[in-house]
Structures are given as structure tokens and as C-alpha cells.
Amino acid sequence: MRFLRRSSTKEADTKAKANGTDTAVDGAESSTDAPLPKGYTPGKGRPTPKRREAEGKRRGPVAPPPRTTREAIRRSRELRKQNPVSKEERRAAVRERRERMLAGDERYLLPRDRGPVKAYVRDLVDSRRNVLGLFMPLAIVVFITLLIPSLVVQQYATLLTTVMLLGMIVEGYLNGRRIVKAVRAKFPKEDIRGASIGWYAFVRASQLRKLRVPRPRVQPGDRVD
């Protein structure tokens, strides 16, 4: 049995030497057929298109801007035809957004009114009656007095307006300092800018209570914690 094994190995060696070129070629082919490393991706043979170019091909060419008002109106009508929405539905959507904004829904508030800090400032302002709330009525009174052809009335109206404006400025300054101090104590980890919070409180206090957006959540005299 051993003699047969030795003869078989010798015959295999002689055949390999006789066919040396064939074995070399086979070795080259076997090297190319070796398993690829993990994570290897073959090249596509072309550059990868940019995201902007790919989106442009999907969406198609962008139409040039309208050159006249008539053309803009025509395009607007075409868009409405593509997305048919009645006027009643649009008005209902607008009313719903406004109601949610007045109710204080964070999703529909303006960026300047969002966040727990601004909500707390609004509650502090709404919990007190302010002289600043008479700013708009005072402006109407001044306009009416200018129409009265009486020098005495205009002088007294000017004096009253000056005194009221000075009182509003002083109250707004003191009120702003009080609110900024309360906000910093309530939110110690927040980056509170005193000028921004003070101005926000000043503008809120200068509006009539019924016209404030969002609506006040507290009544005058309520305690805000």
C-alpha cells in the first residue's frame, strides 16, 4: 500500500513539472477567485451624483419666476386647481390656527412666544393691572384732542399725556426688573437675558387685556408661582 502511495505522488509531481505553465495559470486564476475582504464594495465606474443634481432630476426643471402680476395670478390659479381646497376650508383652517394660538398651543405660537419662560412672563404680567395698559387709549385721546380747536384743551391734554408717559416708563422699568428677577429665580438653569425679557414684558403690559395673544391664563390679583 505504501509503494502505491509513493508512486502516485511521484506521478503527480512529474505531471505538475510537465504542465508547469498550466499550474501557474491555474494558480493565478485561483488567486483572483480568492474571497474578498469584508466590507469590500466594487467601484461603479462613474462618479456619484450630488444630492442637488439627483433632486433636480426627480423634480424636473424649476420654472422661472413670474415676470408680471398677471402671470403670477395665473400660476396661483393653476396650483389651486392641482390642490383643490375651497375658500371655506381655508378660512376654517385659519380660524382653527388662530384659536389654537389664542389658547396658547405651543405648536401654533410665534417663535417669540414659545417656551415655558415666556409663558411664565405672560402670567406675571397678566396677574397685575398696569398703567401701561392705558397706552393705546391714551393715544386715541391725544388724537381726539388734536382735532379740538381749543388751545387750553390741547395744553392740558399735552400735560396729561406727558405725565402719563413718564409714569408708564417708570412703571415699565420697575416691572421689568421685578419680572427678570422672578424669572431667574424660577429658571436658574436657563440663560435669561434681562433686556429681552424686560422688553417682552413691557410690550405685553402695554397691550389691552382683550387684545393680548395668547389670551391671559390668570386674572388680575391671582398668585403666580
C-alpha positions as CSV (number, residue, x, y, z in Angstrom):
1,M,0.0,0.0,0.0
2,R,2.8,2.4,0.8
3,F,4.5,1.6,-2.5
4,L,1.3,2.6,-4.4
5,R,1.1,5.9,-2.5
6,R,4.7,6.8,-3.3
7,S,4.2,6.0,-6.9
8,S,1.1,8.1,-7.1
9,T,2.8,11.1,-5.6
10,K,5.7,10.8,-7.9
11,E,3.4,10.6,-10.9
12,A,1.6,13.8,-9.7
13,D,4.9,15.6,-9.3
14,T,6.0,14.7,-12.8
15,K,2.7,15.8,-14.3
16,A,3.0,19.1,-12.4
17,K,6.5,19.7,-13.8
18,A,5.4,18.8,-17.3
19,N,2.5,21.2,-17.1
20,G,4.2,24.0,-15.2
21,T,2.6,26.7,-17.2
22,D,-0.8,25.3,-16.7
23,T,-0.4,25.2,-12.9
24,A,0.9,28.7,-12.9
25,V,-2.1,29.9,-14.8
26,D,-4.4,27.9,-12.5
27,G,-2.7,29.5,-9.5
28,A,-3.3,33.0,-11.0
29,E,-6.9,32.1,-11.5
30,S,-7.2,30.7,-8.1
31,S,-5.7,33.9,-6.6
32,T,-8.3,36.0,-8.4
33,D,-11.0,33.7,-7.1
34,A,-9.9,34.3,-3.5
35,P,-12.6,35.5,-1.2
36,L,-12.9,39.4,-1.0
37,P,-12.3,41.1,2.3
38,K,-15.3,42.0,4.5
39,G,-16.9,45.4,3.6
40,Y,-15.4,45.5,0.1
41,T,-17.6,47.3,-2.5
42,P,-16.7,47.2,-6.2
43,G,-16.4,50.5,-8.0
44,K,-19.4,51.7,-10.1
45,G,-17.1,53.1,-12.8
46,R,-18.8,56.5,-12.7
47,P,-18.9,59.4,-10.1
48,T,-21.7,59.5,-7.6
49,P,-24.2,62.4,-8.5
50,K,-24.6,65.1,-5.9
51,R,-27.8,65.4,-3.9
52,R,-28.8,68.6,-5.5
53,E,-28.5,67.1,-9.0
54,A,-30.4,64.0,-8.0
55,E,-33.3,66.0,-6.5
56,G,-33.3,68.2,-9.6
57,K,-33.7,65.1,-11.9
58,R,-36.5,63.8,-9.7
59,R,-38.4,67.1,-9.5
60,G,-37.7,68.3,-13.0
61,P,-36.7,71.7,-14.2
62,V,-37.6,74.7,-12.0
63,A,-39.9,77.2,-13.6
64,P,-38.6,80.7,-13.9
65,P,-40.2,83.3,-11.6
66,P,-43.2,85.2,-13.0
67,R,-42.4,88.4,-14.8
68,T,-45.8,90.1,-14.5
69,T,-48.6,90.1,-11.9
70,R,-51.0,88.5,-14.4
71,E,-48.6,85.6,-14.8
72,A,-48.3,85.2,-11.0
73,I,-52.1,85.1,-10.7
74,R,-52.4,82.6,-13.5
75,R,-49.8,80.3,-11.8
76,S,-51.6,80.6,-8.5
77,R,-54.8,79.5,-10.1
78,E,-53.1,76.5,-11.6
79,L,-51.7,75.5,-8.3
80,R,-55.2,75.8,-6.7
81,K,-56.6,73.6,-9.4
82,Q,-53.9,71.0,-8.7
83,N,-54.6,71.2,-5.0
84,P,-58.4,71.9,-4.8
85,V,-59.2,73.5,-1.5
86,S,-62.3,75.6,-1.1
87,K,-62.4,79.0,0.5
88,E,-64.4,77.7,3.4
89,E,-61.9,75.1,4.1
90,R,-59.0,77.7,4.0
91,R,-61.0,80.0,6.3
92,A,-61.8,77.2,8.7
93,A,-58.1,76.3,8.8
94,V,-57.1,79.9,9.5
95,R,-59.7,80.2,12.3
96,E,-58.5,76.9,13.8
97,R,-54.9,78.1,13.8
98,R,-55.9,81.4,15.4
99,E,-58.0,79.7,18.1
100,R,-55.1,77.4,19.0
101,M,-52.7,80.4,19.1
102,L,-55.0,82.3,21.4
103,A,-55.4,79.2,23.6
104,G,-51.6,79.1,24.0
105,D,-50.8,75.9,22.0
106,E,-47.0,75.8,21.6
107,R,-47.3,74.4,18.0
108,Y,-49.1,77.5,16.8
109,L,-47.4,80.2,18.7
110,L,-44.9,82.6,17.2
111,P,-41.3,81.9,18.0
112,R,-41.1,84.9,20.3
113,D,-43.9,83.5,22.5
114,R,-42.8,79.9,22.8
115,G,-41.3,78.2,25.8
116,P,-42.0,77.9,29.5
117,V,-40.0,81.1,30.2
118,K,-42.2,83.3,28.0
119,A,-45.4,81.7,29.4
120,Y,-44.2,82.5,33.0
121,V,-43.5,86.1,31.9
122,R,-47.0,86.4,30.5
123,D,-48.6,85.1,33.7
124,L,-46.6,87.6,35.8
125,V,-47.7,90.5,33.6
126,D,-51.4,89.3,33.4
127,S,-51.6,88.9,37.1
128,R,-51.4,92.6,37.7
129,R,-53.1,95.8,36.5
130,N,-50.6,98.1,34.8
131,V,-50.7,101.7,33.9
132,L,-49.0,100.7,30.6
133,G,-52.4,99.1,29.7
134,L,-53.7,102.6,29.1
135,F,-51.1,103.4,26.4
136,M,-53.5,102.7,23.5
137,P,-56.5,104.6,24.9
138,L,-54.2,107.5,25.7
139,A,-53.0,107.6,22.1
140,I,-56.7,107.8,21.0
141,V,-57.3,110.6,23.5
142,V,-54.3,112.6,22.2
143,F,-55.5,112.2,18.6
144,I,-59.0,113.4,19.5
145,T,-57.7,116.5,21.4
146,L,-55.7,117.5,18.4
147,L,-58.9,117.8,16.5
148,I,-60.4,120.2,19.1
149,P,-59.7,123.8,18.1
150,S,-59.0,124.9,21.7
151,L,-55.6,125.9,22.8
152,V,-56.4,125.4,26.5
153,V,-57.7,121.8,25.9
154,Q,-54.6,121.0,23.9
155,Q,-52.3,122.3,26.6
156,Y,-54.0,120.3,29.3
157,A,-54.0,117.2,27.1
158,T,-50.3,117.6,26.4
159,L,-49.5,118.0,30.1
160,L,-51.6,114.9,31.0
161,T,-50.0,112.9,28.2
162,T,-46.5,113.8,29.4
163,V,-47.3,112.8,33.0
164,M,-48.8,109.5,31.9
165,L,-45.9,108.7,29.6
166,L,-43.4,109.3,32.3
167,G,-45.4,107.2,34.7
168,M,-45.6,104.4,32.1
169,I,-41.8,104.5,31.5
170,V,-41.0,104.3,35.3
171,E,-43.6,101.5,35.8
172,G,-42.3,99.6,32.8
173,Y,-38.7,99.8,34.1
174,L,-39.6,98.7,37.6
175,N,-41.9,96.0,36.4
176,G,-39.2,94.6,34.0
177,R,-36.7,94.4,36.9
178,R,-39.2,92.6,39.1
179,I,-40.1,90.1,36.3
180,V,-36.5,89.4,35.3
181,K,-35.6,88.7,39.0
182,A,-38.6,86.3,39.3
183,V,-37.8,84.5,36.1
184,R,-34.2,83.9,37.1
185,A,-35.3,82.5,40.4
186,K,-37.8,80.3,38.7
187,F,-35.5,79.0,35.9
188,P,-31.9,79.1,37.4
189,K,-30.5,76.8,34.6
190,E,-31.9,78.9,31.7
191,D,-29.8,81.6,30.0
192,I,-32.0,84.6,30.9
193,R,-31.3,87.9,29.1
194,G,-32.6,90.7,31.1
195,A,-33.1,93.2,28.3
196,S,-35.0,90.7,26.1
197,I,-37.3,89.5,29.0
198,G,-37.9,93.1,30.2
199,W,-38.9,94.3,26.7
200,Y,-41.2,91.3,26.2
201,A,-42.9,92.1,29.5
202,F,-43.1,95.8,28.5
203,V,-44.8,95.1,25.2
204,R,-47.2,92.6,26.8
205,A,-48.2,95.1,29.5
206,S,-48.8,97.9,27.0
207,Q,-51.5,95.9,25.2
208,L,-55.1,95.9,26.1
209,R,-56.0,92.8,28.0
210,K,-58.6,91.7,25.4
211,L,-56.1,92.0,22.6
212,R,-53.2,90.0,24.1
213,V,-52.1,87.0,22.2
214,P,-52.2,84.4,23.6
215,R,-55.1,85.0,26.0
216,P,-54.3,85.6,29.6
217,R,-54.5,82.4,31.7
218,V,-54.7,84.2,35.1
219,Q,-56.8,87.0,36.4
220,P,-55.6,90.3,38.0
221,G,-54.7,89.5,41.6
222,D,-54.0,85.8,41.1
223,R,-50.8,84.5,42.6
224,V,-48.3,83.1,40.1
225,D,-45.8,80.5,41.5
